[in-house]
Amino acid sequence: MPEPSLPVLNSKEMNCVFCDKTMFYSGENFVHVCLEQSHGTLCYFEPDQCWFAASESTALELGKRGLKFHFIPRSVFENANLTEFVCDYKEEDNKSSQVS
């Protein structure tokens, strides 16, 4: 796996440290999000330089890499009624809206 590189605060662009896909960026929340099923929901919160992982194995791997992280168990998502969450974000749509 590639060594992680941390983004610049409010960087807007970051590739996932696990799958290398472009992460969705929420500027109002300063968070990068990857929803790739192979590693589960993974977020990077810029102000704290901290990762949030919904998969226990992903969280453990972040720990092995020496990265600050929080593991968010499935029960948290279930309590928030987010067990069937589907993101409609498409990279192509995001790029075209930035050009306008």
Contacts in CASP RR format, 6 or more apart in sequence:
PFRMAT RR
TARGET T0000
AUTHOR 0000-0000-0000
METHOD contacts of the structure
MODEL  1
MPEPSLPVLNSKEMNCVFCDKTMFYSGENFVHVCLEQSHGTLCYFEPDQC
WFAASESTALELGKRGLKFHFIPRSVFENANLTEFVCDYKEEDNKSSQVS
1 17 0 8 1.000
1 18 0 8 1.000
1 61 0 8 1.000
2 17 0 8 1.000
2 20 0 8 1.000
3 65 0 8 1.000
4 17 0 8 1.000
4 65 0 8 1.000
4 67 0 8 1.000
5 17 0 8 1.000
6 49 0 8 1.000
7 13 0 8 1.000
7 14 0 8 1.000
7 32 0 8 1.000
7 44 0 8 1.000
7 46 0 8 1.000
9 30 0 8 1.000
9 46 0 8 1.000
9 47 0 8 1.000
10 27 0 8 1.000
10 30 0 8 1.000
10 46 0 8 1.000
11 25 0 8 1.000
11 46 0 8 1.000
12 25 0 8 1.000
12 27 0 8 1.000
13 22 0 8 1.000
13 25 0 8 1.000
14 22 0 8 1.000
14 23 0 8 1.000
14 25 0 8 1.000
14 32 0 8 1.000
14 44 0 8 1.000
15 21 0 8 1.000
15 22 0 8 1.000
15 23 0 8 1.000
16 22 0 8 1.000
16 23 0 8 1.000
16 34 0 8 1.000
16 36 0 8 1.000
16 39 0 8 1.000
16 42 0 8 1.000
17 65 0 8 1.000
17 67 0 8 1.000
18 34 0 8 1.000
18 36 0 8 1.000
18 38 0 8 1.000
18 39 0 8 1.000
18 42 0 8 1.000
18 58 0 8 1.000
18 61 0 8 1.000
19 34 0 8 1.000
19 36 0 8 1.000
19 38 0 8 1.000
19 39 0 8 1.000
21 34 0 8 1.000
21 36 0 8 1.000
22 91 0 8 1.000
23 32 0 8 1.000
23 33 0 8 1.000
23 34 0 8 1.000
23 44 0 8 1.000
24 32 0 8 1.000
24 33 0 8 1.000
24 34 0 8 1.000
24 35 0 8 1.000
24 87 0 8 1.000
24 89 0 8 1.000
24 94 0 8 1.000
25 31 0 8 1.000
25 32 0 8 1.000
25 33 0 8 1.000
26 32 0 8 1.000
26 33 0 8 1.000
29 45 0 8 1.000
30 45 0 8 1.000
30 46 0 8 1.000
30 47 0 8 1.000
31 43 0 8 1.000
31 44 0 8 1.000
31 45 0 8 1.000
31 46 0 8 1.000
32 43 0 8 1.000
32 44 0 8 1.000
32 46 0 8 1.000
33 41 0 8 1.000
33 42 0 8 1.000
33 43 0 8 1.000
33 87 0 8 1.000
34 40 0 8 1.000
34 41 0 8 1.000
34 42 0 8 1.000
34 43 0 8 1.000
35 41 0 8 1.000
35 87 0 8 1.000
35 89 0 8 1.000
36 42 0 8 1.000
39 53 0 8 1.000
39 55 0 8 1.000
39 57 0 8 1.000
39 58 0 8 1.000
40 53 0 8 1.000
40 54 0 8 1.000
40 55 0 8 1.000
40 58 0 8 1.000
41 52 0 8 1.000
41 53 0 8 1.000
41 54 0 8 1.000
41 55 0 8 1.000
41 72 0 8 1.000
42 51 0 8 1.000
42 52 0 8 1.000
42 53 0 8 1.000
42 54 0 8 1.000
42 55 0 8 1.000
42 58 0 8 1.000
43 51 0 8 1.000
43 52 0 8 1.000
43 53 0 8 1.000
44 50 0 8 1.000
44 51 0 8 1.000
44 52 0 8 1.000
45 51 0 8 1.000
45 52 0 8 1.000
48 68 0 8 1.000
49 68 0 8 1.000
50 68 0 8 1.000
50 69 0 8 1.000
50 70 0 8 1.000
51 62 0 8 1.000
51 67 0 8 1.000
51 68 0 8 1.000
51 69 0 8 1.000
51 70 0 8 1.000
52 69 0 8 1.000
52 70 0 8 1.000
52 72 0 8 1.000
53 59 0 8 1.000
53 62 0 8 1.000
53 69 0 8 1.000
53 70 0 8 1.000
53 71 0 8 1.000
53 72 0 8 1.000
54 72 0 8 1.000
54 74 0 8 1.000
54 77 0 8 1.000
56 71 0 8 1.000
56 73 0 8 1.000
59 69 0 8 1.000
59 70 0 8 1.000
59 71 0 8 1.000
62 69 0 8 1.000
63 69 0 8 1.000
74 83 0 8 1.000
77 83 0 8 1.000
77 85 0 8 1.000
END
